[in-house]
Amino acid sequence: METLNLRLKQRFLTAQLVPIFVQGATNDLLYCLLHRDSEPNKQILQLLMETRS
């Protein structure tokens, strides 16, 4: 049982929660910006860049 516990601990990477949360939020934001709007068939990021210029 001790060997099993040791092997399980070695398989999992320990990390701090804040960087993991930031990475997840960044991934979601990028996914939203790269999503295509159905009517003009452009990416959301393209639409935002067009409105700023």
C-alpha positions in Angstrom: 0.0 0.0 0.0 2.9 2.4 0.7 4.4 1.7 -2.7 1.0 2.4 -4.3 0.7 5.7 -2.4 4.2 6.7 -3.4 3.6 6.0 -7.0 0.4 8.0 -7.0 2.1 11.0 -5.5 4.9 10.8 -8.1 2.3 10.9 -10.9 0.6 14.1 -9.9 2.2 17.5 -10.3 1.7 19.8 -7.4 1.1 23.4 -8.3 -0.2 26.6 -6.7 -3.8 27.4 -7.4 -3.5 31.0 -8.6 -1.3 30.2 -11.7 -3.7 27.3 -12.6 -6.7 29.6 -12.3 -5.0 32.3 -14.4 -4.2 29.8 -17.1 -7.7 28.5 -17.2 -9.2 32.1 -17.4 -6.7 33.0 -20.1 -7.6 29.9 -22.1 -11.3 30.7 -21.8 -10.8 34.3 -22.9 -8.8 33.3 -25.9 -11.4 30.7 -26.9 -14.1 33.4 -26.7 -12.0 35.9 -28.8 -11.4 33.3 -31.5 -15.0 32.2 -31.7 -16.7 33.2 -35.0 -19.8 35.4 -35.0 -22.4 33.7 -37.2 -23.7 36.8 -39.0 -20.6 38.5 -40.4 -18.6 35.2 -40.2 -15.7 36.9 -38.5 -13.8 36.1 -35.3 -14.8 38.2 -32.3 -11.2 39.5 -32.1 -11.5 40.8 -35.6 -14.7 42.5 -34.8 -13.2 44.2 -31.8 -10.2 45.3 -33.7 -12.4 46.8 -36.4 -14.4 48.8 -33.9 -11.3 50.2 -32.3 -9.8 51.6 -35.6 
